């Protein structure tokens, strides 16, 4: 079984493939995510979400409507299923900058992420 370092470019490719481009719903947005304090420093990546499409790629995008920032520990716990994203938001573990309204509209579009991440769990190593 092939393994991928968490949030590496290869991991993001696998996430995109596992999601199958199968975003649902009508919302679309470019969402910037920043994970701070990882073993190799901070990691920035982008989610491109639209009707019938989903993509994850490394880097930053000035077109992002919202930026979500969290610690490596929080991101790792969410990935492992030990903490849900809504719980992390409610606990203040995820900081939001920009227009968060599209996140509500994207809830249905992001639903393929749950099964996609679950598929990757056993193939992921911590950095």
TORFI-900911 format. One record per residue (C-alpha): residue number from 0; x, z, y. Coordinates in nm, 4 decimals, padded with zeros to 6 digits. Layout:
# TORFI-900911
site num->NUM; east->X; up->Z; north->Y
...
//
This chain:
# TORFI-900911
site num->0; east->00.0000; up->00.0000; north->00.0000
site num->1; east->00.1297; up->-00.0963; north->00.3408
site num->2; east->00.1407; up->00.1775; north->00.6061
site num->3; east->00.1348; up->00.1474; north->00.9841
site num->4; east->00.2646; up->00.3876; north->01.2496
site num->5; east->-00.0264; up->00.5303; north->01.4474
site num->6; east->-00.1042; up->00.3248; north->01.7601
site num->7; east->00.1805; up->00.0801; north->01.6966
site num->8; east->00.1175; up->-00.2908; north->01.7696
site num->9; east->00.0802; up->-00.3477; north->01.3938
site num->10; east->-00.1725; up->-00.0618; north->01.3714
site num->11; east->-00.3724; up->-00.2092; north->01.6610
site num->12; east->-00.3740; up->-00.5466; north->01.4810
site num->13; east->-00.5066; up->-00.3771; north->01.1689
site num->14; east->-00.7743; up->-00.1987; north->01.3735
site num->15; east->-00.8884; up->-00.5300; north->01.5209
site num->16; east->-00.8965; up->-00.6891; north->01.1759
site num->17; east->-01.0796; up->-00.3923; north->01.0194
site num->18; east->-01.3427; up->-00.3999; north->01.2956
site num->19; east->-01.3934; up->-00.7635; north->01.2038
site num->20; east->-01.4675; up->-00.8622; north->01.5612
site num->21; east->-01.8093; up->-00.7260; north->01.4796
site num->22; east->-01.8959; up->-00.5489; north->01.8038
site num->23; east->-02.2689; up->-00.5047; north->01.8395
site num->24; east->-02.4810; up->-00.4563; north->02.1475
site num->25; east->-02.4791; up->-00.6399; north->02.4762
site num->26; east->-02.2235; up->-00.4447; north->02.6775
site num->27; east->-01.8776; up->-00.5720; north->02.7519
site num->28; east->-01.5742; up->-00.4182; north->02.9184
site num->29; east->-01.2015; up->-00.3844; north->02.9143
site num->30; east->-01.1118; up->-00.0207; north->02.8403
site num->31; east->-00.7608; up->00.1158; north->02.8958
site num->32; east->-00.6450; up->00.3999; north->02.6742
site num->33; east->-00.3353; up->00.6100; north->02.7320
site num->34; east->-00.2081; up->00.8547; north->02.4731
site num->35; east->00.0452; up->01.0922; north->02.6238
site num->36; east->00.3283; up->01.2816; north->02.4608
site num->37; east->00.3692; up->01.0907; north->02.1376
site num->38; east->00.6831; up->01.1045; north->01.9233
site num->39; east->00.8038; up->00.7858; north->02.0942
site num->40; east->00.6627; up->00.8625; north->02.4386
site num->41; east->00.3356; up->00.7603; north->02.5932
site num->42; east->00.1373; up->00.4740; north->02.4390
site num->43; east->-00.0949; up->00.2490; north->02.6376
site num->44; east->-00.3359; up->00.0075; north->02.4748
site num->45; east->-00.6443; up->-00.1890; north->02.5643
site num->46; east->-00.9802; up->-00.2370; north->02.3960
site num->47; east->-01.1547; up->-00.5642; north->02.4807
site num->48; east->-01.5182; up->-00.5209; north->02.3848
site num->49; east->-01.7982; up->-00.7707; north->02.4226
site num->50; east->-02.1059; up->-00.9002; north->02.2440
site num->51; east->-01.9820; up->-01.0000; north->01.8998
site num->52; east->-01.6176; up->-00.9343; north->01.9801
site num->53; east->-01.3646; up->-00.6542; north->01.9604
site num->54; east->-00.9910; up->-00.6516; north->02.0113
site num->55; east->-00.7218; up->-00.3867; north->02.0439
site num->56; east->-00.3840; up->-00.4738; north->02.1943
site num->57; east->-00.0829; up->-00.2852; north->02.3276
site num->58; east->-00.0106; up->-00.2572; north->02.6971
site num->59; east->-00.1969; up->-00.2139; north->03.0207
site num->60; east->-00.4617; up->-00.4340; north->03.1785
site num->61; east->-00.5378; up->-00.4275; north->03.5527
site num->62; east->-00.8876; up->-00.5576; north->03.4699
site num->63; east->-00.9778; up->-00.2351; north->03.2862
site num->64; east->-01.2915; up->-00.0765; north->03.4288
site num->65; east->-01.2114; up->00.2671; north->03.2940
site num->66; east->-00.9017; up->00.4493; north->03.1720
site num->67; east->-00.9199; up->00.7206; north->02.9063
site num->68; east->-00.6187; up->00.9514; north->02.8772
site num->69; east->-00.5600; up->01.2043; north->02.6017
site num->70; east->-00.2742; up->01.3800; north->02.4299
site num->71; east->-00.1137; up->01.2509; north->02.1129
site num->72; east->-00.2476; up->01.5558; north->01.9280
site num->73; east->-00.6040; up->01.4830; north->02.0393
site num->74; east->-00.5786; up->01.1138; north->01.9458
site num->75; east->-00.4294; up->01.2022; north->01.6066
site num->76; east->-00.7026; up->01.4584; north->01.5351
site num->77; east->-00.9729; up->01.2058; north->01.6280
site num->78; east->-00.8107; up->00.9445; north->01.4066
site num->79; east->-00.7889; up->01.1845; north->01.1123
site num->80; east->-01.1572; up->01.2752; north->01.1517
site num->81; east->-01.0806; up->01.6368; north->01.2422
site num->82; east->-01.2371; up->01.5966; north->01.5888
site num->83; east->-01.4990; up->01.3496; north->01.7075
site num->84; east->-01.4546; up->01.1534; north->02.0281
site num->85; east->-01.7699; up->01.3090; north->02.1815
site num->86; east->-01.6373; up->01.6574; north->02.0978
site num->87; east->-01.3060; up->01.5708; north->02.2628
site num->88; east->-01.4882; up->01.4518; north->02.5770
site num->89; east->-01.7049; up->01.7637; north->02.5931
site num->90; east->-01.4004; up->01.9878; north->02.5497
site num->91; east->-01.2201; up->01.8113; north->02.8351
site num->92; east->-00.9490; up->01.6773; north->02.6046
site num->93; east->-01.0067; up->01.3199; north->02.7222
site num->94; east->-00.9672; up->01.2463; north->03.0930
site num->95; east->-01.1679; up->00.9616; north->03.2421
site num->96; east->-01.0590; up->00.7601; north->03.5453
site num->97; east->-01.2667; up->00.4758; north->03.6833
site num->98; east->-01.6216; up->00.3710; north->03.6097
site num->99; east->-01.7346; up->00.5558; north->03.2982
site num->100; east->-02.0844; up->00.4020; north->03.3033
site num->101; east->-01.9827; up->00.1077; north->03.0816
site num->102; east->-01.8845; up->00.3556; north->02.8093
site num->103; east->-02.2509; up->00.4449; north->02.7638
site num->104; east->-02.3435; up->00.0770; north->02.7424
site num->105; east->-02.0602; up->00.0186; north->02.4952
site num->106; east->-02.1658; up->00.2913; north->02.2508
site num->107; east->-02.3375; up->00.0395; north->02.0213
site num->108; east->-02.0602; up->-00.2164; north->02.0695
site num->109; east->-01.7982; up->00.0360; north->01.9611
site num->110; east->-01.9835; up->00.1382; north->01.6453
site num->111; east->-01.7604; up->-00.0818; north->01.4221
site num->112; east->-01.4655; up->00.1369; north->01.5212
site num->113; east->-01.5774; up->00.4291; north->01.3052
site num->114; east->-01.5617; up->00.2420; north->00.9734
site num->115; east->-01.2544; up->00.0474; north->01.0890
site num->116; east->-01.0629; up->00.3664; north->01.1676
site num->117; east->-01.1771; up->00.5239; north->00.8407
site num->118; east->-01.0381; up->00.2205; north->00.6573
site num->119; east->-00.7026; up->00.2674; north->00.8304
site num->120; east->-00.6723; up->00.6437; north->00.7785
site num->121; east->-00.4930; up->00.6222; north->00.4470
site num->122; east->-00.2640; up->00.3485; north->00.5778
site num->123; east->-00.1550; up->00.5371; north->00.8897
site num->124; east->00.1527; up->00.7492; north->00.9409
site num->125; east->00.2099; up->00.9759; north->01.2405
site num->126; east->00.4486; up->00.7558; north->01.4426
//
